[in-house]
Amino acid sequence: MINHVWGLIHHPDKEWREINKEHESVSHLYFHHVLWMAAIPVVSTFIGTTQFGWTFGGEEAIKVSFMDGIGLGIMFYALILAAVAAVGSLIHWMARNFESRPPRQECIVFAGYIATPMFLSGIFAIYPVIWLCLLACVVGVAYTGYLLYKGTPSFLGVSHKQGFILSSTTLGIGVLVLEALLAAVVLLWSLGSEHSIIWRFFQ
């Protein structure tokens, strides 16, 4: 797992070829990559929200309790795992008209690896200053897009033209999914606080 992470950051072209040779199963991907990498933003956010609290620039920190953090962390983790499978399934669906359409399994594996920069950027949530987390998220999205454009033609076995179209569509929809996930995260992690956005709505 660690070798692939370093390879995708340092030399993605070579690493995509190595990953492609493995013909990895979805279960292997999850047990050896996604389950571990997805834990980075979850654990970081748990520590950040229970020990330091969200800050919006000089305002009072918004913390959640330890037990609330456990429950919300589990929900956050489940959302991330589901999002990887959903993006992979989306890639498979969008490639339905390609002659060399890759199987759904390979598309999910591909989605799991292109999400690596996003997983790594989650470590900044350990000290959840909102502008810092947003900056890390932007950098993670940018490098995820780079991996997507570099890896789509070779990993999914499509032409560069098809890869560009598929990558652009996937990135656009993926950003929307990410925004929805981030909104869900903000709402979830504020549930344990008296400053919760949800509680204010019902007051």
C-alpha positions as a Markdown table, in Angstrom:
| # | Residue | x | y | z |
|---|---|---|---|---|
| 1 | Met | 0.0 | 0.0 | 0.0 |
| 2 | Ile | 2.7 | 2.5 | 1.0 |
| 3 | Asn | 4.6 | 1.8 | -2.2 |
| 4 | His | 1.6 | 2.8 | -4.3 |
| 5 | Val | 1.0 | 5.9 | -2.2 |
| 6 | Trp | 4.5 | 7.2 | -2.7 |
| 7 | Gly | 4.6 | 6.1 | -6.3 |
| 8 | Leu | 1.4 | 8.0 | -7.2 |
| 9 | Ile | 2.8 | 11.1 | -5.7 |
| 10 | His | 6.3 | 10.8 | -7.0 |
| 11 | His | 6.0 | 9.1 | -10.4 |
| 12 | Pro | 2.3 | 8.5 | -11.3 |
| 13 | Asp | 2.9 | 7.2 | -14.8 |
| 14 | Lys | 5.1 | 4.4 | -13.7 |
| 15 | Glu | 2.9 | 3.6 | -10.7 |
| 16 | Trp | -0.3 | 3.4 | -12.9 |
| 17 | Arg | 1.5 | 0.8 | -15.0 |
| 18 | Glu | 2.4 | -1.2 | -11.9 |
| 19 | Ile | -1.1 | -1.0 | -10.4 |
| 20 | Asn | -2.6 | -2.0 | -13.8 |
| 21 | Lys | -0.4 | -5.2 | -13.9 |
| 22 | Glu | -1.8 | -6.4 | -10.5 |
| 23 | His | -5.4 | -6.7 | -11.7 |
| 24 | Glu | -6.5 | -6.0 | -8.1 |
| 25 | Ser | -9.9 | -7.0 | -6.7 |
| 26 | Val | -12.2 | -4.5 | -5.0 |
| 27 | Ser | -11.9 | -6.4 | -1.7 |
| 28 | His | -8.1 | -6.3 | -1.9 |
| 29 | Leu | -8.2 | -2.6 | -2.7 |
| 30 | Tyr | -10.3 | -1.8 | 0.3 |
| 31 | Phe | -8.4 | -4.0 | 2.8 |
| 32 | His | -4.9 | -2.9 | 1.6 |
| 33 | His | -5.5 | 0.7 | 0.6 |
| 34 | Val | -8.9 | 2.4 | 1.1 |
| 35 | Leu | -9.7 | 1.3 | 4.6 |
| 36 | Trp | -6.3 | 2.6 | 5.8 |
| 37 | Met | -6.2 | 5.8 | 3.8 |
| 38 | Ala | -9.8 | 6.8 | 4.5 |
| 39 | Ala | -9.0 | 6.6 | 8.2 |
| 40 | Ile | -6.6 | 9.5 | 7.8 |
| 41 | Pro | -9.3 | 12.3 | 7.5 |
| 42 | Val | -11.6 | 10.5 | 9.9 |
| 43 | Val | -9.0 | 10.1 | 12.7 |
| 44 | Ser | -7.6 | 13.6 | 12.0 |
| 45 | Thr | -11.1 | 15.2 | 12.1 |
| 46 | Phe | -11.9 | 13.3 | 15.3 |
| 47 | Ile | -8.8 | 14.5 | 17.1 |
| 48 | Gly | -9.3 | 18.0 | 15.8 |
| 49 | Thr | -12.9 | 18.4 | 16.7 |
| 50 | Thr | -12.7 | 16.8 | 20.1 |
| 51 | Gln | -9.4 | 18.3 | 21.3 |
| 52 | Phe | -9.1 | 21.6 | 19.5 |
| 53 | Gly | -12.4 | 22.4 | 17.9 |
| 54 | Trp | -13.3 | 24.1 | 14.6 |
| 55 | Thr | -12.2 | 27.8 | 14.4 |
| 56 | Phe | -13.3 | 30.3 | 11.7 |
| 57 | Gly | -10.6 | 32.9 | 12.3 |
| 58 | Gly | -10.4 | 34.3 | 15.8 |
| 59 | Glu | -13.8 | 33.0 | 16.9 |
| 60 | Glu | -14.4 | 30.6 | 19.8 |
| 61 | Ala | -13.5 | 27.0 | 19.0 |
| 62 | Ile | -16.4 | 24.6 | 18.3 |
| 63 | Lys | -15.8 | 21.3 | 19.9 |
| 64 | Val | -17.7 | 18.0 | 20.1 |
| 65 | Ser | -17.7 | 15.5 | 22.9 |
| 66 | Phe | -15.6 | 12.3 | 22.8 |
| 67 | Met | -18.6 | 10.0 | 22.4 |
| 68 | Asp | -20.3 | 12.1 | 19.8 |
| 69 | Gly | -17.0 | 12.2 | 17.9 |
| 70 | Ile | -16.9 | 8.4 | 17.9 |
| 71 | Gly | -20.3 | 8.1 | 16.4 |
| 72 | Leu | -19.9 | 10.9 | 13.9 |
| 73 | Gly | -16.5 | 9.5 | 12.9 |
| 74 | Ile | -18.1 | 6.1 | 12.1 |
| 75 | Met | -20.7 | 7.8 | 9.9 |
| 76 | Phe | -18.0 | 9.9 | 8.2 |
| 77 | Tyr | -15.9 | 6.8 | 7.6 |
| 78 | Ala | -18.9 | 5.0 | 6.0 |
| 79 | Leu | -19.6 | 8.0 | 3.7 |
| 80 | Ile | -16.0 | 8.0 | 2.4 |
| 81 | Leu | -16.0 | 4.2 | 1.7 |
| 82 | Ala | -19.4 | 4.5 | -0.1 |
| 83 | Ala | -18.2 | 7.5 | -2.1 |
| 84 | Val | -15.2 | 5.5 | -3.5 |
| 85 | Ala | -17.5 | 2.7 | -4.7 |
| 86 | Ala | -20.0 | 5.3 | -6.1 |
| 87 | Val | -17.3 | 7.2 | -8.1 |
| 88 | Gly | -16.0 | 3.9 | -9.5 |
| 89 | Ser | -19.5 | 2.8 | -10.5 |
| 90 | Leu | -20.0 | 6.3 | -12.1 |
| 91 | Ile | -16.8 | 5.9 | -14.2 |
| 92 | His | -18.0 | 2.4 | -15.3 |
| 93 | Trp | -21.4 | 3.8 | -16.3 |
| 94 | Met | -19.9 | 6.8 | -18.2 |
| 95 | Ala | -17.6 | 4.4 | -20.2 |
| 96 | Arg | -20.6 | 2.3 | -21.4 |
| 97 | Asn | -20.2 | 3.5 | -25.0 |
| 98 | Phe | -16.5 | 2.7 | -25.2 |
| 99 | Glu | -15.5 | -0.4 | -27.1 |
| 100 | Ser | -12.9 | -1.2 | -24.6 |
| 101 | Arg | -15.1 | -0.5 | -21.6 |
| 102 | Pro | -13.3 | -1.6 | -18.4 |
| 103 | Pro | -15.1 | -3.8 | -15.9 |
| 104 | Arg | -16.8 | -2.2 | -12.9 |
| 105 | Gln | -14.2 | -3.8 | -10.6 |
| 106 | Glu | -11.3 | -2.0 | -12.4 |
| 107 | Cys | -13.2 | 1.3 | -12.3 |
| 108 | Ile | -13.7 | 1.1 | -8.5 |
| 109 | Val | -10.0 | 0.2 | -8.0 |
| 110 | Phe | -9.1 | 3.2 | -10.2 |
| 111 | Ala | -11.4 | 5.4 | -8.1 |
| 112 | Gly | -9.8 | 4.2 | -4.9 |
| 113 | Tyr | -6.3 | 5.1 | -6.0 |
| 114 | Ile | -7.1 | 8.5 | -7.6 |
| 115 | Ala | -8.6 | 9.5 | -4.2 |
| 116 | Thr | -5.2 | 9.1 | -2.5 |
| 117 | Pro | -4.3 | 12.8 | -2.5 |
| 118 | Met | -7.7 | 13.6 | -1.0 |
| 119 | Phe | -7.1 | 11.1 | 1.8 |
| 120 | Leu | -3.7 | 12.6 | 2.5 |
| 121 | Ser | -5.0 | 16.2 | 2.6 |
| 122 | Gly | -7.3 | 15.1 | 5.4 |
| 123 | Ile | -4.4 | 15.1 | 7.8 |
| 124 | Phe | -4.8 | 18.9 | 8.1 |
| 125 | Ala | -8.1 | 18.4 | 9.9 |
| 126 | Ile | -6.1 | 17.5 | 12.9 |
| 127 | Tyr | -6.0 | 21.2 | 13.6 |
| 128 | Pro | -9.2 | 22.3 | 12.1 |
| 129 | Val | -8.8 | 25.9 | 11.1 |
| 130 | Ile | -11.3 | 26.3 | 8.3 |
| 131 | Trp | -9.2 | 28.2 | 5.8 |
| 132 | Leu | -6.3 | 25.7 | 6.2 |
| 133 | Cys | -8.5 | 22.7 | 5.7 |
| 134 | Leu | -10.1 | 24.3 | 2.6 |
| 135 | Leu | -6.6 | 25.1 | 1.2 |
| 136 | Ala | -5.5 | 21.5 | 1.8 |
| 137 | Cys | -8.7 | 20.3 | 0.1 |
| 138 | Val | -8.1 | 22.4 | -2.9 |
| 139 | Val | -4.5 | 21.0 | -3.3 |
| 140 | Gly | -5.9 | 17.5 | -2.8 |
| 141 | Val | -8.5 | 18.0 | -5.5 |
| 142 | Ala | -5.9 | 19.5 | -7.9 |
| 143 | Tyr | -3.6 | 16.5 | -7.6 |
| 144 | Thr | -6.5 | 14.1 | -7.7 |
| 145 | Gly | -7.4 | 15.7 | -11.0 |
| 146 | Tyr | -3.8 | 15.3 | -12.2 |
| 147 | Leu | -3.8 | 11.6 | -11.3 |
| 148 | Leu | -7.2 | 11.2 | -13.1 |
| 149 | Tyr | -6.0 | 12.7 | -16.3 |
| 150 | Lys | -2.7 | 10.8 | -16.2 |
| 151 | Gly | -4.1 | 7.4 | -15.4 |
| 152 | Thr | -7.4 | 7.2 | -17.3 |
| 153 | Pro | -6.1 | 6.2 | -20.7 |
| 154 | Ser | -3.6 | 3.6 | -19.6 |
| 155 | Phe | -5.4 | 2.2 | -16.5 |
| 156 | Leu | -8.9 | 1.9 | -18.1 |
| 157 | Gly | -7.6 | 0.9 | -21.5 |
| 158 | Val | -9.2 | 3.8 | -23.5 |
| 159 | Ser | -7.7 | 6.2 | -26.0 |
| 160 | His | -6.3 | 9.6 | -24.9 |
| 161 | Lys | -9.3 | 11.4 | -26.4 |
| 162 | Gln | -11.7 | 9.1 | -24.6 |
| 163 | Gly | -9.7 | 9.4 | -21.5 |
| 164 | Phe | -9.8 | 13.2 | -21.6 |
| 165 | Ile | -13.6 | 13.2 | -22.0 |
| 166 | Leu | -14.1 | 10.6 | -19.3 |
| 167 | Ser | -11.6 | 12.4 | -16.9 |
| 168 | Ser | -13.2 | 15.8 | -17.4 |
| 169 | Thr | -16.7 | 14.4 | -16.7 |
| 170 | Thr | -15.6 | 12.4 | -13.8 |
| 171 | Leu | -13.7 | 15.4 | -12.3 |
| 172 | Gly | -16.7 | 17.6 | -12.7 |
| 173 | Ile | -19.1 | 15.2 | -11.1 |
| 174 | Gly | -16.5 | 14.2 | -8.5 |
| 175 | Val | -16.1 | 17.8 | -7.4 |
| 176 | Leu | -19.9 | 18.0 | -6.9 |
| 177 | Val | -19.8 | 14.7 | -4.9 |
| 178 | Leu | -16.9 | 16.2 | -2.8 |
| 179 | Glu | -18.9 | 19.4 | -2.1 |
| 180 | Ala | -21.8 | 17.3 | -1.0 |
| 181 | Leu | -19.6 | 15.2 | 1.2 |
| 182 | Leu | -17.9 | 18.2 | 2.7 |
| 183 | Ala | -21.3 | 19.7 | 3.5 |
| 184 | Ala | -22.4 | 16.5 | 5.1 |
| 185 | Val | -19.1 | 16.4 | 7.1 |
| 186 | Val | -19.7 | 20.0 | 8.4 |
| 187 | Leu | -23.2 | 19.1 | 9.5 |
| 188 | Leu | -22.2 | 15.8 | 11.0 |
| 189 | Trp | -19.3 | 17.2 | 13.0 |
| 190 | Ser | -21.4 | 20.1 | 14.3 |
| 191 | Leu | -24.1 | 17.8 | 15.7 |
| 192 | Gly | -22.3 | 17.3 | 18.9 |
| 193 | Ser | -21.9 | 21.0 | 19.6 |
| 194 | Glu | -24.4 | 23.6 | 20.9 |
| 195 | His | -23.3 | 25.7 | 18.0 |
| 196 | Ser | -24.5 | 23.2 | 15.5 |
| 197 | Ile | -25.9 | 24.5 | 12.2 |
| 198 | Ile | -28.7 | 22.0 | 12.4 |
| 199 | Trp | -29.7 | 22.9 | 16.0 |
| 200 | Arg | -29.8 | 26.6 | 15.0 |
| 201 | Phe | -32.2 | 25.7 | 12.1 |
| 202 | Phe | -34.7 | 24.2 | 14.4 |
| 203 | Gln | -34.5 | 26.9 | 17.1 |
